[in-house]
């Protein structure tokens, strides 16, 4: 799985969790530690944590090493 496939999976998980305003930023020319940064809006802290956890779970199940996340537990 390449990086773009991982971004698509993450966005799908965020959409499934009913987050809004999903934005994918290409930061590959700005940062050496990341290629993409994904931002989404949740309606509550609980929804935000659940969405972050859903993204990590889906990516890990797909064989992606999740090194860092914000928003989950």
C-alpha positions as CSV (number, residue, x, y, z in Angstrom):
1,X,0.0,0.0,0.0
2,X,1.4,3.4,-0.9
3,X,1.0,6.6,0.9
4,X,-1.9,7.9,-1.2
5,X,-3.8,4.7,-0.5
6,X,-3.3,5.3,3.2
7,X,-4.6,8.9,2.8
8,X,-7.7,7.6,1.0
9,X,-8.3,5.0,3.7
10,X,-8.0,7.6,6.5
11,X,-10.4,10.0,4.7
12,X,-12.9,7.1,4.3
13,X,-12.7,6.4,8.0
14,X,-13.3,10.0,8.8
15,X,-16.2,10.2,6.5
16,X,-17.7,7.0,7.9
17,X,-17.5,8.6,11.4
18,X,-19.4,11.6,10.1
19,X,-16.7,14.2,10.5
20,X,-17.0,17.3,8.3
21,X,-14.7,19.6,6.4
22,X,-12.1,16.8,5.6
23,X,-9.0,18.5,4.2
24,X,-5.8,16.8,2.9
25,X,-2.8,19.0,2.9
26,X,0.3,18.1,0.9
27,X,3.2,19.1,3.2
28,X,5.9,17.1,1.5
29,X,7.7,20.2,0.4
30,X,7.4,21.8,3.9
31,X,8.3,18.9,6.2
32,X,10.6,16.0,6.0
33,X,8.7,13.8,8.5
34,X,5.4,13.8,6.7
35,X,3.9,13.9,3.2
36,X,0.3,14.6,4.1
37,X,-1.6,16.2,6.9
38,X,-5.3,15.4,7.3
39,X,-7.7,17.8,9.1
40,X,-11.3,17.1,9.9
41,X,-14.0,18.8,12.0
42,X,-16.0,16.9,14.7
43,X,-19.1,18.0,16.5
44,X,-17.8,16.9,19.9
45,X,-14.7,15.7,21.7
46,X,-16.1,12.2,21.8
47,X,-16.7,12.1,18.1
48,X,-13.2,13.5,17.5
49,X,-11.6,10.8,19.6
50,X,-13.7,8.1,18.0
51,X,-12.8,9.3,14.5
52,X,-9.1,9.4,15.3
53,X,-9.2,5.9,16.8
54,X,-11.2,4.6,13.8
55,X,-8.5,6.0,11.4
56,X,-5.7,4.4,13.4
57,X,-7.5,1.1,13.6
58,X,-8.3,1.0,9.9
59,X,-4.7,1.9,8.9
60,X,-3.2,-0.6,11.3
61,X,-5.5,-3.4,10.0
62,X,-4.3,-2.5,6.5
63,X,-0.6,-3.0,7.6
64,X,0.3,0.7,8.0
65,X,2.5,1.6,11.0
66,X,0.8,4.5,12.8
67,X,3.6,6.4,14.5
68,X,1.8,9.5,15.8
69,X,-1.8,10.7,16.0
70,X,-3.7,13.6,17.5
71,X,-7.2,13.5,18.8
72,X,-7.6,9.9,20.0
73,X,-6.8,8.1,23.2
